[in-house]
Amino acid sequence: MHHQPHTMTISRRIAQSVALLCSIPLLLIQFRLYLPPADVAGPGRIPPDVVAQLRFLRGALDRGAGEEMQLLFPEGFFFTHVLYGLAWVDVGATVAADDPLRAQAITAAWWAADRLDAPAALAPFSSTLDPPFGVFVVGWGTWLRTGALALEAPDQRAAEQVARVIADCEALSAAFSRSATPFLTSYPNQAWPVDSVVGIAALSRCNDLFEARYGDVIARWIAMAQERTDPTTGLLSHRADPQSGQPIDSARGSSQSIIVRFLPAVDAEWGLEQYRRFREQFVTTVAGLPGVREYPHGQEGVGDVDSGPLLAGVSFSATTVTLGAARAWGDTRLAEPLRLGGEFLGMGIDIGGEKPYALGVLPVGDAFLAWSKTAPLWQAAQPAPTFDDIAPWWWRLPLHAASLALIALIWLPFRRSSRISV
């Protein structure tokens, strides 16, 4: 019996050590809210932790993360690989041609592109669609492959890779030319405008790589798409009728955030108008922290596999992708709070040169975040557009307060026990 106080003291010290281990990270992550701007954070304006993110992703993919994500939604395998490759394309495009990262980016991008032909990647899609396997597969795949080709000198490109890209561009062009609607199908009798936006952007990059042969197809698509916007928001809808292309439902944040990321490659003037509409109708703040709604202001709905769970109407997936879209439009007033808030809430930890977020439990989320963080900043010849602030000056304060409250909660039992002992 006389050993009980000593045992209680040891148990208390162990508990205090655990509390301290939990408190220290909560204190340290406060500094993530004050990281330097992403465009000056590292060589070639690449956030210095992105390569560590990509290193984690490659290891996760090698361990079967694509197959695991496939169990969550049909495009899980494809998306996780293609976004990994696209993030490397953006890294390669940012650094100098003689930077070792450029060669590493080319190798990684082609590795990811080859994985898009794997049976697991194509299994959810139908070869009977036009183009075969649908505009989602061919559009995203061509966007990745054209990006990889753009990193290489013309005399260094492999003939079979060039031939594959040209064949896919021709297939996309022919499918859009044959279609009475601008929105091709991704699954039988199912059309999502976002997938066709990616396909048209890929054709635009084909024009940049080779002779401009798809200008008429792109111009026709733009005219047809502008006639089929959602009348409520003036944006492209989330889903469209596969026969007419008319909206089936309203615009939604999970698809719109991708659309406005790609529109600079399609039509900069129209794209900027669409981005401003999106920003006005979908971007919001929750306790000062900016986020992106899944449904426009004034409209409520439930989360699904596209949006993920909604918190106060905010979609974490749409918010993550909007970081990249904001960077693409030079909208640092939105991009920086989104980036810093993501660093804080995502709890990314660099362990042994690898940096997963949220303990790496959702690699496709890491892939979306890496792709968004590497988005090239506004690159047009004219000055970047100007945008109003969204986040108030005090947007960090609620995050600080929540962290301190959690730390106080962790230590509360020790304060009570000390009173009892007295």
C-alpha positions as CSV (number, residue, x, y, z in Angstrom):
1,M,0.0,0.0,0.0
2,H,2.8,2.4,0.8
3,H,4.0,2.3,-2.8
4,Q,0.7,3.8,-4.2
5,P,1.8,7.5,-4.0
6,H,5.0,6.7,-5.9
7,T,3.1,4.8,-8.5
8,M,0.6,7.7,-8.9
9,T,3.5,10.1,-9.3
10,I,5.0,8.1,-12.1
11,S,1.6,7.8,-13.9
12,R,1.1,11.5,-13.5
13,R,4.4,12.3,-15.0
14,I,3.8,9.9,-17.9
15,A,0.4,11.6,-18.5
16,Q,2.0,15.0,-18.4
17,S,4.7,13.9,-20.9
18,V,1.9,12.8,-23.3
19,A,0.1,16.1,-22.8
20,L,3.3,17.9,-23.5
21,L,3.9,15.9,-26.7
22,C,0.4,16.8,-27.8
23,S,0.8,20.5,-26.9
24,I,4.1,21.2,-28.6
25,P,2.8,20.5,-32.2
26,L,-0.2,22.6,-31.5
27,L,2.1,25.5,-30.6
28,L,4.5,24.9,-33.5
29,I,1.8,24.9,-36.2
30,Q,0.9,28.4,-35.2
31,F,4.0,29.5,-37.1
32,R,2.6,27.9,-40.3
33,L,0.1,30.7,-40.5
34,Y,3.0,33.1,-41.2
35,L,5.1,31.2,-43.7
36,P,6.6,33.5,-46.5
37,P,4.5,33.9,-49.7
38,A,4.7,30.8,-51.9
39,D,6.0,32.8,-54.9
40,V,9.2,33.7,-53.0
41,A,9.5,30.6,-50.8
42,G,12.0,28.7,-52.7
43,P,14.2,28.3,-55.9
44,G,12.2,28.8,-59.0
45,R,9.2,29.9,-56.8
46,I,8.4,26.3,-55.9
47,P,7.2,25.9,-52.3
48,P,10.2,24.1,-50.7
49,D,8.1,21.3,-49.3
50,V,6.4,20.2,-52.5
51,V,9.2,17.8,-53.5
52,A,8.8,16.1,-50.1
53,Q,5.0,15.9,-50.7
54,L,5.7,14.2,-54.1
55,R,8.2,11.9,-52.6
56,F,5.5,10.7,-50.1
57,L,3.0,10.3,-52.9
58,R,5.3,8.2,-55.0
59,G,5.9,5.9,-52.1
60,A,2.2,5.7,-51.4
61,L,1.5,4.9,-55.1
62,D,4.1,2.2,-55.1
63,R,2.4,0.7,-52.0
64,G,-1.0,0.6,-53.7
65,A,-2.5,4.0,-52.9
66,G,-4.2,4.1,-56.3
67,E,-6.0,0.9,-55.7
68,E,-7.1,2.1,-52.3
69,M,-8.4,5.3,-53.6
70,Q,-10.3,3.4,-56.3
71,L,-12.4,1.9,-53.5
72,L,-13.6,5.3,-52.5
73,F,-14.6,6.6,-55.9
74,P,-14.4,5.3,-59.5
75,E,-11.7,7.7,-60.7
76,G,-9.5,7.2,-57.6
77,F,-6.7,5.3,-59.2
78,F,-6.6,7.6,-62.3
79,F,-6.8,10.8,-60.3
80,T,-4.1,10.0,-57.8
81,H,-1.7,9.1,-60.6
82,V,-2.5,11.9,-63.0
83,L,-2.4,14.6,-60.3
84,Y,1.0,13.3,-59.1
85,G,2.3,13.6,-62.7
86,L,0.8,17.0,-63.3
87,A,2.3,18.4,-60.1
88,W,5.7,17.2,-61.4
89,V,5.0,18.9,-64.8
90,D,4.4,22.2,-62.9
91,V,7.6,21.7,-60.9
92,G,9.5,21.0,-64.1
93,A,8.0,24.0,-65.9
94,T,9.0,26.3,-63.1
95,V,12.7,25.5,-62.7
96,A,15.4,26.2,-65.2
97,A,16.1,23.7,-68.0
98,D,19.4,22.6,-66.6
99,D,18.0,22.2,-63.0
100,P,18.2,18.5,-61.9
101,L,14.5,18.8,-60.9
102,R,13.6,19.3,-64.6
103,A,14.9,15.8,-65.5
104,Q,13.3,14.3,-62.4
105,A,10.0,15.9,-63.3
106,I,10.1,14.5,-66.9
107,T,10.8,11.0,-65.6
108,A,8.1,11.2,-63.0
109,A,5.5,12.6,-65.4
110,W,6.0,9.9,-67.9
111,W,5.9,7.2,-65.2
112,A,2.5,8.6,-64.2
113,A,1.3,8.8,-67.8
114,D,2.2,5.1,-68.3
115,R,0.2,4.2,-65.2
116,L,-2.9,5.8,-66.8
117,D,-3.0,2.9,-69.3
118,A,-3.0,0.3,-66.5
119,P,-6.1,-2.0,-66.4
120,A,-7.0,-0.6,-62.9
121,A,-7.0,2.9,-64.4
122,L,-9.3,2.1,-67.3
123,A,-11.5,-0.5,-65.6
124,P,-14.3,2.0,-64.7
125,F,-14.6,3.4,-68.2
126,S,-16.0,2.1,-71.5
127,S,-14.1,1.6,-74.7
128,T,-17.3,2.2,-76.7
129,L,-17.4,5.9,-75.9
130,D,-16.2,8.6,-78.2
131,P,-13.3,9.0,-77.8
132,P,-12.6,5.5,-76.5
133,F,-12.8,5.4,-72.7
134,G,-14.4,8.8,-72.7
135,V,-13.3,12.4,-72.5
136,F,-12.3,12.2,-68.8
137,V,-9.6,9.6,-69.5
138,V,-8.4,11.0,-72.8
139,G,-8.6,14.6,-71.7
140,W,-6.7,14.3,-68.4
141,G,-4.2,11.9,-70.0
142,T,-3.5,14.2,-72.9
143,W,-3.1,17.2,-70.6
144,L,-0.5,15.3,-68.7
145,R,1.4,14.0,-71.7
146,T,1.4,17.3,-73.5
147,G,2.8,18.8,-70.3
148,A,5.5,16.3,-70.2
149,L,6.4,16.9,-73.8
150,A,6.6,20.6,-73.2
151,L,9.3,20.1,-70.6
152,E,11.6,18.5,-73.2
153,A,13.6,19.9,-76.1
154,P,11.9,18.9,-79.4
155,D,14.9,16.8,-80.5
156,Q,14.8,14.8,-77.3
157,R,11.2,13.7,-77.4
158,A,10.6,10.0,-78.0
159,A,8.9,9.3,-81.3
160,E,6.4,6.9,-79.7
161,Q,5.4,9.5,-77.1
162,V,4.9,12.2,-79.7
163,A,2.8,9.8,-81.8
164,R,0.6,8.9,-78.8
165,V,-0.1,12.5,-78.0
166,I,-0.9,13.4,-81.6
167,A,-3.3,10.4,-81.9
168,D,-5.0,11.3,-78.7
169,C,-5.4,15.0,-79.8
170,E,-6.8,13.8,-83.1
171,A,-9.3,11.5,-81.2
172,L,-10.4,14.4,-79.0
173,S,-10.7,16.8,-82.0
174,A,-12.8,14.3,-84.0
175,A,-15.1,13.6,-81.1
176,F,-15.7,17.2,-80.4
177,S,-16.3,17.9,-84.1
178,R,-18.8,15.0,-84.3
179,S,-20.7,16.0,-81.2
180,A,-23.9,18.2,-81.2
181,T,-23.1,19.2,-77.7
182,P,-19.8,20.7,-76.3
183,F,-19.9,18.2,-73.4
184,L,-18.7,14.7,-74.3
185,T,-19.5,11.7,-72.1
186,S,-17.2,10.3,-69.5
187,Y,-19.5,7.3,-68.8
188,P,-22.4,6.0,-71.0
189,N,-25.1,8.7,-71.1
190,Q,-23.4,10.8,-68.5
191,A,-21.6,14.1,-69.2
192,W,-19.8,16.4,-66.8
193,P,-18.7,19.8,-68.4
194,V,-15.5,19.9,-66.4
195,D,-14.2,16.8,-68.2
196,S,-14.7,18.5,-71.6
197,V,-13.0,21.7,-70.4
198,V,-9.9,19.6,-69.6
199,G,-10.1,18.0,-73.1
200,I,-10.3,21.3,-74.8
201,A,-7.4,22.7,-72.7
202,A,-5.4,19.6,-73.9
203,L,-6.2,20.5,-77.5
204,S,-5.1,24.0,-76.9
205,R,-1.7,22.7,-75.6
206,C,-1.5,20.5,-78.6
207,N,-1.7,23.7,-80.7
208,D,1.2,25.1,-78.7
209,L,3.4,22.0,-79.2
210,F,2.6,21.3,-82.9
211,E,1.1,23.3,-85.7
212,A,-2.1,25.1,-84.8
213,R,-4.6,22.6,-86.3
214,Y,-7.4,22.7,-83.6
215,G,-8.3,26.4,-83.5
216,D,-11.6,25.9,-85.2
217,V,-12.6,23.1,-83.0
218,I,-11.7,25.1,-79.9
219,A,-13.6,28.2,-81.1
220,R,-16.7,26.1,-81.9
221,W,-16.6,24.5,-78.5
222,I,-16.3,27.9,-76.7
223,A,-19.3,29.3,-78.6
224,M,-21.4,26.2,-77.8
225,A,-20.4,26.1,-74.1
226,Q,-21.2,29.7,-73.6
227,E,-24.7,29.1,-74.9
228,R,-25.2,26.3,-72.2
229,T,-24.2,27.9,-69.0
230,D,-26.3,27.5,-65.8
231,P,-28.8,30.3,-65.9
232,T,-28.7,30.7,-62.1
233,T,-25.0,31.3,-61.8
234,G,-23.8,32.1,-65.4
235,L,-21.2,29.3,-64.9
236,L,-20.9,25.9,-66.5
237,S,-23.1,23.3,-64.8
238,H,-22.0,20.4,-62.7
239,R,-23.8,17.9,-65.0
240,A,-25.2,18.3,-68.5
241,D,-27.7,16.5,-70.7
242,P,-25.5,14.1,-72.8
243,Q,-27.7,14.8,-75.9
244,S,-28.2,18.6,-75.8
245,G,-25.5,19.8,-73.4
246,Q,-28.1,21.8,-71.4
247,P,-27.6,22.0,-67.6
248,I,-29.1,19.2,-65.6
249,D,-28.2,20.9,-62.3
250,S,-26.5,24.1,-61.1
251,A,-22.8,24.9,-60.9
252,R,-21.0,23.3,-58.0
253,G,-17.7,24.1,-56.3
254,S,-16.0,20.7,-56.7
255,S,-16.2,20.8,-60.5
256,Q,-16.1,24.6,-60.9
257,S,-12.8,24.9,-59.1
258,I,-11.3,22.6,-61.7
259,I,-13.0,24.4,-64.6
260,V,-11.6,27.8,-63.7
261,R,-8.1,26.3,-63.2
262,F,-8.2,25.1,-66.8
263,L,-9.9,28.0,-68.5
264,P,-6.8,30.2,-68.8
265,A,-5.5,27.6,-71.4
266,V,-8.8,27.8,-73.3
267,D,-9.9,31.4,-73.4
268,A,-8.3,33.9,-71.0
269,E,-11.0,36.6,-71.4
270,W,-14.0,34.3,-70.8
271,G,-12.0,32.4,-68.2
272,L,-11.4,35.5,-66.1
273,E,-15.1,36.4,-66.3
274,Q,-16.0,32.9,-65.2
275,Y,-13.4,33.0,-62.4
276,R,-14.8,36.3,-61.0
277,R,-18.3,34.8,-61.1
278,F,-17.1,31.7,-59.3
279,R,-15.2,33.8,-56.7
280,E,-18.3,35.9,-56.0
281,Q,-20.8,33.1,-55.7
282,F,-18.8,30.2,-54.1
283,V,-15.9,31.7,-52.0
284,T,-16.9,32.3,-48.4
285,T,-15.4,32.7,-45.0
286,V,-16.0,30.6,-41.9
287,A,-14.9,32.3,-38.7
288,G,-12.7,34.5,-40.9
289,L,-11.0,31.6,-42.7
290,P,-11.7,31.5,-46.5
291,G,-13.2,28.4,-48.0
292,V,-15.2,27.3,-51.1
293,R,-18.8,26.3,-50.9
294,E,-20.0,23.2,-52.8
295,Y,-23.3,25.1,-53.7
296,P,-23.6,28.8,-54.5
297,H,-24.6,31.3,-51.9
298,G,-28.2,31.0,-51.1
299,Q,-28.4,27.4,-52.2
300,E,-28.0,24.4,-49.8
301,G,-27.3,20.8,-50.6
302,V,-25.6,17.6,-49.3
303,G,-22.1,16.4,-49.8
304,D,-21.3,13.5,-52.0
305,V,-18.4,11.6,-53.5
306,D,-17.3,14.7,-55.5
307,S,-17.4,17.2,-52.7
308,G,-16.7,15.1,-49.7
309,P,-18.3,16.0,-46.3
310,L,-19.4,19.6,-46.1
311,L,-18.7,21.9,-43.1
312,A,-20.9,25.0,-43.0
313,G,-21.5,24.3,-46.7
314,V,-17.8,24.3,-47.4
315,S,-16.2,21.5,-49.5
316,F,-12.6,20.7,-48.5
317,S,-11.9,19.3,-52.0
318,A,-13.2,22.4,-53.7
319,T,-11.2,24.6,-51.3
320,T,-8.0,22.7,-52.0
321,V,-8.4,22.9,-55.8
322,T,-9.3,26.6,-55.7
323,L,-5.8,27.2,-54.3
324,G,-4.5,26.2,-57.7
325,A,-7.1,28.1,-59.6
326,A,-6.4,31.3,-57.6
327,R,-2.7,31.0,-58.3
328,A,-3.3,30.5,-62.0
329,W,-5.2,33.8,-62.1
330,G,-2.7,35.6,-59.9
331,D,-5.2,35.9,-57.1
332,T,-2.8,35.9,-54.2
333,R,-5.3,37.6,-51.9
334,L,-7.2,34.3,-52.0
335,A,-4.4,31.8,-52.7
336,E,-2.2,32.8,-49.7
337,P,-4.9,32.4,-47.0
338,L,-6.0,29.1,-48.6
339,R,-2.4,27.9,-48.6
340,L,-1.6,28.9,-45.1
341,G,-4.9,27.7,-43.7
342,G,-4.3,24.3,-45.4
343,E,-0.8,24.1,-43.9
344,F,-2.4,24.7,-40.5
345,L,-5.4,22.4,-40.7
346,G,-3.8,19.7,-42.8
347,M,-1.0,19.1,-40.2
348,G,1.5,18.2,-42.8
349,I,4.6,16.8,-41.2
350,D,8.0,16.2,-42.9
351,I,9.3,12.9,-41.8
352,G,12.5,11.6,-43.3
353,G,12.1,13.8,-46.4
354,E,8.5,12.8,-47.0
355,K,5.5,15.1,-46.2
356,P,2.0,13.6,-46.0
357,Y,-1.0,15.6,-44.8
358,A,-3.6,14.3,-42.4
359,L,-1.2,11.5,-41.6
360,G,-1.4,10.4,-45.3
361,V,-4.7,8.6,-44.8
362,L,-6.1,10.0,-48.1
363,P,-3.3,10.1,-50.7
364,V,-5.7,11.5,-53.4
365,G,-6.1,14.5,-51.2
366,D,-2.3,14.9,-51.0
367,A,-2.2,14.7,-54.8
368,F,-4.8,17.4,-55.2
369,L,-3.0,19.6,-52.7
370,A,0.4,19.1,-54.4
371,W,-1.1,19.9,-57.8
372,S,-2.7,23.1,-56.4
373,K,0.5,24.3,-54.6
374,T,2.6,23.9,-57.8
375,A,0.1,25.8,-60.0
376,P,2.2,28.3,-62.0
377,L,1.4,31.9,-61.0
378,W,-0.2,34.2,-63.5
379,Q,2.1,34.0,-66.6
380,A,0.3,36.1,-69.2
381,A,2.2,39.0,-70.8
382,Q,-0.4,41.5,-69.4
383,P,-0.5,42.5,-65.8
384,A,-2.3,40.1,-63.4
385,P,-6.0,40.9,-62.7
386,T,-6.8,42.6,-59.5
387,F,-9.0,41.1,-56.8
388,D,-10.5,42.3,-53.5
389,D,-9.5,40.8,-50.2
390,I,-11.7,37.9,-49.0
391,A,-10.1,37.0,-45.7
392,P,-10.3,39.7,-43.0
393,W,-7.1,40.9,-41.4
394,W,-7.9,38.9,-38.3
395,W,-8.5,35.6,-40.1
396,R,-5.7,33.8,-38.2
397,L,-7.0,34.7,-34.7
398,P,-9.8,32.1,-34.5
399,L,-7.2,29.4,-35.4
400,H,-4.9,30.6,-32.7
401,A,-7.8,30.7,-30.2
402,A,-8.9,27.2,-31.1
403,S,-5.4,25.8,-30.7
404,L,-5.0,27.5,-27.3
405,A,-8.4,26.2,-26.2
406,L,-7.4,22.7,-27.1
407,I,-4.1,23.0,-25.3
408,A,-6.0,24.2,-22.2
409,L,-8.4,21.3,-22.5
410,I,-5.4,18.9,-22.6
411,W,-4.0,20.3,-19.4
412,L,-7.3,20.8,-17.6
413,P,-7.2,17.3,-15.8
414,F,-3.9,18.1,-14.2
415,R,-5.2,21.4,-12.9
416,R,-8.1,19.6,-11.3
417,S,-6.0,16.9,-9.9
418,S,-3.7,19.4,-8.3
419,R,-6.6,21.1,-6.6
420,I,-7.9,17.7,-5.3
421,S,-4.5,16.8,-3.9
422,V,-4.4,20.2,-2.0
